[in-house]
Amino acid sequence: MPSSRPPTTVFAMDPVHLPLLFPPPLMARLTGVADLDPAVVVRDFADPAAAGLLARAEVLVTGWGCPPLDDGLLSAAPRLRAVLHAAGSVRSLVGDALWKRGVTVSSAVTANAVPVAEYTLAMILLAGKDAFTHRERYRVTHAYPPVAETAGTGNVGRRIGVVGASRVGRRLLELLRPFDFTVLLHDPYVTPAEAAVLGAESLTLDELLRSSDIVTLHAPDIPETYRMLDRRRLALVPDGGVLINTSRGALVDPEALTDELVSGRLHAILDVTEPEPLPAGSVLHRLPNVFLTPHIAGSQGKELQRLGRIVVEELERLVAGLPPRHQVLHADLARVA
């Protein structure tokens, strides 16, 4: 995209995210390489007030709350050459028409993987200390637990099963290296030799579930992973095992998981559920062996500027005639988030 003039660039997202994605230093870099009005954010591609701007647009900077990038957008933005997504997956955002036109698509999903992996590491460490169970007991007894109750507590030698060597999964594998864990990995696209380089032992999904104290899900939400943890597979997890889900609720059979949790056989740390959010009457809200958070593992607050930084860097590269570092290819969507 090298040119003698900066490309006409338009924001398309919920404007509430803009100041966190692009604090003043990043906004200054962005406006330094783009013909961009920071005060204008398009929420509806069919809005007549946006027609003139979209007709000139060469780059869209998108984020959460962006309308679908479909035929209507392409009609409104005939000069569009690149979409830089300041969020995670573009799967539900980018329509076939955009891919057919050959518009370059880039995503900040790599930056969004960082806090998810950090959240997961924190939960693994807390689960290994049985912190959630001890908290519930302490609230009732107001006393320290007897030694006999803590005999199985601790993170030394814990077997951590990572399902999916996605961006999040790979970042988590890096974070797990300093700890005294045995790390297991299931990913059909990763060979045993590649898993070893990542610091893990490659297993089938069933083998991983049987062998893990803590199972953490980082596979994409695609047809092949729908309900991958069904009733049969959940039953393979050893008694007292912990399931962590920061991926998508669709990967787990919700009824089967609820049954396991109500029985008390398993524990769960769930940042995502199905449905999402859970209804107020869900039993999961009341179970002492379930730790629920409201989809916060991904970028929040100050972490959003990481996403904005990637977008700025991508546009700087495009203006300089360099390929994007975080390009999303249509062919890859069949197996990534």
C-alpha positions as CSV (number, residue, x, y, z in Angstrom):
1,M,0.0,0.0,0.0
2,P,2.9,2.5,-0.5
3,S,1.6,5.8,-1.7
4,S,2.5,9.5,-1.7
5,R,-0.4,10.3,0.5
6,P,-1.7,8.6,3.7
7,P,-4.5,6.2,3.2
8,T,-8.0,7.3,4.1
9,T,-8.8,5.3,7.2
10,V,-12.1,4.9,9.1
11,F,-12.9,3.5,12.5
12,A,-15.8,1.0,12.6
13,M,-16.6,-0.3,16.1
14,D,-18.3,0.6,19.3
15,P,-16.7,4.0,20.2
16,V,-16.7,3.1,23.9
17,H,-13.5,1.0,23.2
18,L,-11.6,3.7,21.2
19,P,-9.9,5.6,24.0
20,L,-8.6,2.4,25.6
21,L,-7.5,0.9,22.3
22,F,-5.8,4.1,21.2
23,P,-4.6,6.2,24.1
24,P,-3.1,9.6,23.0
25,P,0.4,8.3,22.1
26,L,-1.0,5.5,19.9
27,M,-3.6,7.8,18.3
28,A,-0.9,10.2,17.5
29,R,1.1,7.5,15.7
30,L,-2.1,6.4,13.9
31,T,-3.0,9.8,12.6
32,G,0.7,10.3,11.6
33,V,0.4,7.7,8.9
34,A,-3.3,7.8,8.1
35,D,-5.9,10.3,6.8
36,L,-8.1,9.7,9.8
37,D,-10.6,11.7,11.8
38,P,-10.3,10.3,15.4
39,A,-13.7,11.8,16.3
40,V,-15.6,9.8,13.7
41,V,-16.6,6.2,14.3
42,V,-19.0,4.4,12.0
43,R,-21.5,2.0,13.6
44,D,-23.8,1.4,10.6
45,F,-22.4,1.1,7.1
46,A,-25.8,2.0,5.6
47,D,-25.9,5.3,7.5
48,P,-26.2,8.1,4.9
49,A,-24.0,10.3,7.1
50,A,-21.2,7.8,6.6
51,A,-21.6,7.4,2.8
52,G,-19.1,10.0,1.7
53,L,-16.4,8.8,4.1
54,L,-16.8,5.1,3.3
55,A,-16.7,5.9,-0.4
56,R,-13.1,7.2,0.1
57,A,-12.1,4.6,2.7
58,E,-9.0,2.5,1.9
59,V,-8.5,1.1,5.4
60,L,-11.0,0.1,8.1
61,V,-9.9,-0.1,11.7
62,T,-12.5,-2.4,13.3
63,G,-13.2,-3.7,16.8
64,W,-15.9,-5.0,19.0
65,G,-19.3,-3.7,17.9
66,C,-18.3,-3.4,14.2
67,P,-21.1,-4.3,11.8
68,P,-20.6,-7.4,9.6
69,L,-18.2,-6.8,6.7
70,D,-20.5,-8.0,3.9
71,D,-21.7,-7.0,0.5
72,G,-23.3,-3.9,1.8
73,L,-19.9,-2.6,3.0
74,L,-18.2,-3.5,-0.2
75,S,-20.8,-1.5,-2.1
76,A,-20.3,1.4,0.2
77,A,-16.5,1.2,0.3
78,P,-15.3,0.4,-3.3
79,R,-11.7,1.5,-2.6
80,L,-11.3,-0.6,0.6
81,R,-8.0,-2.5,0.6
82,A,-7.3,-3.5,4.2
83,V,-9.2,-4.3,7.4
84,L,-7.2,-4.0,10.6
85,H,-9.1,-5.6,13.4
86,A,-8.3,-4.3,16.9
87,A,-9.8,-7.4,18.6
88,G,-9.6,-11.1,18.3
89,S,-11.2,-13.5,15.9
90,V,-12.6,-12.2,12.6
91,R,-14.5,-15.4,11.9
92,S,-18.0,-13.9,12.5
93,L,-17.1,-10.4,11.2
94,V,-15.6,-10.9,7.7
95,G,-18.0,-12.2,5.0
96,D,-17.2,-14.2,1.9
97,A,-17.5,-11.2,-0.4
98,L,-14.6,-9.4,1.4
99,W,-12.3,-12.5,1.0
100,K,-13.3,-12.7,-2.7
101,R,-12.3,-9.1,-3.3
102,G,-8.9,-9.8,-1.9
103,V,-9.0,-7.3,0.9
104,T,-6.1,-7.7,3.3
105,V,-7.3,-8.7,6.8
106,S,-5.2,-8.4,9.9
107,S,-6.1,-9.2,13.5
108,A,-4.7,-8.3,16.9
109,V,-5.7,-11.8,18.1
110,T,-2.0,-12.5,19.1
111,A,-2.1,-9.6,21.6
112,N,-5.4,-10.8,22.9
113,A,-3.9,-14.2,23.7
114,V,-1.6,-12.7,26.3
115,P,-4.1,-11.9,29.1
116,V,-6.0,-15.1,28.4
117,A,-2.8,-17.2,29.0
118,E,-2.0,-15.1,32.1
119,Y,-5.5,-15.6,33.5
120,T,-5.2,-19.4,32.8
121,L,-1.8,-19.6,34.5
122,A,-3.2,-17.8,37.6
123,M,-6.1,-20.2,37.8
124,I,-3.9,-23.3,37.4
125,L,-1.8,-22.2,40.3
126,L,-4.7,-21.3,42.5
127,A,-6.5,-24.6,41.6
128,G,-3.3,-26.5,42.4
129,K,-3.3,-25.0,45.9
130,D,-7.0,-25.9,46.1
131,A,-7.5,-22.2,46.9
132,F,-11.2,-22.1,46.0
133,T,-12.2,-25.0,48.1
134,H,-10.2,-23.7,51.1
135,R,-11.8,-20.3,50.7
136,E,-15.3,-21.8,50.9
137,R,-14.3,-23.8,54.0
138,Y,-12.6,-20.9,55.7
139,R,-15.7,-18.8,55.3
140,V,-17.7,-21.4,57.2
141,T,-15.2,-22.7,59.8
142,H,-12.9,-19.6,60.3
143,A,-10.2,-22.1,61.1
144,Y,-7.1,-23.4,59.4
145,P,-7.5,-26.8,57.7
146,P,-6.0,-29.9,59.4
147,V,-2.8,-31.3,57.7
148,A,-4.8,-34.3,56.6
149,E,-7.0,-32.1,54.4
150,T,-4.0,-30.5,52.6
151,A,-2.0,-33.6,51.9
152,G,-3.0,-33.5,48.2
153,T,-2.6,-29.8,47.9
154,G,0.2,-28.1,46.0
155,N,1.6,-27.5,42.5
156,V,4.6,-29.8,42.5
157,G,4.1,-32.6,40.0
158,R,0.7,-31.5,38.9
159,R,-0.3,-32.9,35.5
160,I,-1.6,-30.0,33.3
161,G,-3.5,-31.0,30.2
162,V,-3.6,-28.3,27.5
163,V,-6.2,-28.8,24.8
164,G,-5.2,-26.8,21.7
165,A,-1.9,-25.3,20.7
166,S,-3.6,-22.1,19.6
167,R,-2.0,-18.7,20.2
168,V,-3.3,-18.8,23.7
169,G,-2.3,-22.4,24.2
170,R,1.3,-21.7,23.0
171,R,1.6,-18.7,25.2
172,L,0.4,-20.7,28.1
173,L,2.9,-23.5,27.4
174,E,5.7,-20.8,27.6
175,L,4.3,-19.6,30.9
176,L,4.2,-23.1,32.4
177,R,7.9,-23.8,31.7
178,P,9.3,-22.5,35.1
179,F,6.9,-24.6,37.2
180,D,7.2,-28.2,38.4
181,F,4.4,-29.4,36.2
182,T,4.1,-32.3,33.9
183,V,2.5,-30.7,30.8
184,L,0.4,-32.7,28.4
185,L,-0.9,-31.4,25.0
186,H,-3.6,-32.5,22.6
187,D,-3.7,-30.8,19.2
188,P,-4.3,-32.8,16.0
189,Y,-2.1,-30.4,14.0
190,V,0.9,-30.8,16.3
191,T,3.3,-33.7,16.0
192,P,4.9,-35.3,19.1
193,A,8.3,-33.8,18.1
194,E,6.7,-30.3,17.9
195,A,4.9,-30.8,21.2
196,A,8.3,-31.7,22.8
197,V,9.7,-28.4,21.5
198,L,6.8,-26.6,23.1
199,G,7.6,-28.4,26.4
200,A,4.7,-30.9,26.4
201,E,4.0,-34.5,25.8
202,S,1.6,-35.1,22.9
203,L,-1.4,-37.3,23.7
204,T,-4.8,-38.1,22.2
205,L,-7.7,-36.2,23.8
206,D,-8.9,-39.3,25.7
207,E,-5.4,-40.0,27.0
208,L,-4.9,-36.4,28.1
209,L,-8.2,-36.3,30.0
210,R,-7.4,-39.6,31.8
211,S,-3.9,-38.3,32.7
212,S,-4.5,-34.7,33.8
213,D,-5.2,-33.2,37.2
214,I,-6.2,-29.9,35.5
215,V,-7.5,-29.6,32.0
216,T,-7.5,-26.3,30.2
217,L,-9.3,-25.6,26.9
218,H,-7.7,-23.5,24.2
219,A,-9.1,-25.0,21.0
220,P,-11.0,-22.9,18.5
221,D,-14.8,-22.9,18.3
222,I,-15.3,-24.8,15.0
223,P,-17.6,-27.6,13.9
224,E,-14.9,-30.2,14.8
225,T,-14.6,-29.0,18.4
226,Y,-18.4,-28.7,19.1
227,R,-19.1,-30.6,22.3
228,M,-15.6,-32.1,22.2
229,L,-15.9,-32.7,25.9
230,D,-19.1,-34.7,26.0
231,R,-20.5,-36.9,28.8
232,R,-18.2,-39.8,27.9
233,R,-15.1,-37.6,27.8
234,L,-15.8,-35.7,31.0
235,A,-16.2,-39.0,32.8
236,L,-12.5,-39.7,31.8
237,V,-11.2,-36.9,34.0
238,P,-10.0,-38.3,37.3
239,D,-12.1,-37.6,40.4
240,G,-11.3,-34.2,41.8
241,G,-10.0,-33.0,38.5
242,V,-10.4,-29.4,37.4
243,L,-11.7,-28.1,34.1
244,I,-10.7,-24.5,33.0
245,N,-12.5,-23.0,30.0
246,T,-11.4,-19.7,28.6
247,S,-12.2,-20.7,25.0
248,R,-15.9,-21.1,24.2
249,G,-18.8,-22.7,26.0
250,A,-19.7,-24.7,22.9
251,L,-16.7,-27.0,23.4
252,V,-18.3,-28.6,26.4
253,D,-21.7,-30.3,26.8
254,P,-23.3,-28.0,29.3
255,E,-25.7,-30.6,30.7
256,A,-23.0,-33.2,31.2
257,L,-20.7,-30.7,32.8
258,T,-23.5,-29.5,35.1
259,D,-24.2,-33.1,36.2
260,E,-20.5,-33.7,37.0
261,L,-20.3,-30.4,39.0
262,V,-23.5,-31.0,40.9
263,S,-22.2,-34.4,41.9
264,G,-19.1,-32.8,43.2
265,R,-16.8,-35.2,41.3
266,L,-15.2,-32.4,39.3
267,H,-14.3,-28.7,39.8
268,A,-14.5,-26.0,37.2
269,I,-13.2,-22.6,36.5
270,L,-15.3,-21.1,33.8
271,D,-14.8,-17.7,32.1
272,V,-17.1,-18.8,29.2
273,T,-20.2,-20.8,29.3
274,E,-23.1,-21.9,27.2
275,P,-25.4,-20.1,27.2
276,E,-23.5,-16.9,27.9
277,P,-24.1,-15.2,30.3
278,L,-25.6,-17.9,32.4
279,P,-29.2,-17.3,33.5
280,A,-29.5,-16.1,37.1
281,G,-31.2,-19.3,38.1
282,S,-28.3,-21.6,36.9
283,V,-27.1,-23.9,39.6
284,L,-23.5,-23.2,38.6
285,H,-23.8,-19.8,40.4
286,R,-24.3,-21.6,43.7
287,L,-21.9,-24.5,43.6
288,P,-18.8,-24.2,45.8
289,N,-16.7,-26.2,43.3
290,V,-17.4,-23.8,40.5
291,F,-15.5,-20.5,40.0
292,L,-17.3,-18.3,37.5
293,T,-16.0,-15.1,35.9
294,P,-17.8,-13.0,33.3
295,H,-15.7,-13.5,30.2
296,I,-12.9,-11.3,31.5
297,A,-9.8,-13.5,30.5
298,G,-9.4,-11.6,27.3
299,S,-8.1,-8.0,27.0
300,Q,-9.7,-5.7,29.5
301,G,-9.0,-2.0,30.4
302,K,-5.4,-1.2,30.1
303,E,-4.7,-4.4,28.2
304,L,-6.6,-3.1,25.2
305,Q,-3.8,-0.8,24.2
306,R,-1.8,-3.9,23.2
307,L,-4.4,-4.5,20.5
308,G,-4.3,-0.9,19.4
309,R,-0.5,-1.0,19.2
310,I,-0.6,-4.0,16.8
311,V,-3.1,-2.1,14.5
312,V,-0.8,0.9,14.5
313,E,2.2,-1.2,13.6
314,E,0.3,-3.0,10.9
315,L,-0.8,0.2,9.3
316,E,2.8,1.6,9.5
317,R,4.0,-1.5,7.7
318,L,1.3,-1.3,5.0
319,V,2.1,2.4,4.3
320,A,5.8,1.4,4.0
321,G,4.9,-1.3,1.5
322,L,5.6,-4.1,3.9
323,P,3.3,-7.1,4.4
324,P,1.3,-7.3,7.7
325,R,2.8,-9.4,10.5
326,H,-0.6,-10.6,11.7
327,Q,-2.5,-11.3,8.5
328,V,-5.5,-13.6,8.6
329,L,-5.9,-15.9,5.7
330,H,-9.3,-17.2,4.6
331,A,-7.9,-20.8,4.3
332,D,-6.9,-20.8,7.9
333,L,-10.3,-20.0,9.3
334,A,-11.3,-23.7,9.1
335,R,-9.0,-24.5,12.0
336,V,-8.4,-21.3,14.0
337,A,-10.5,-19.0,16.0
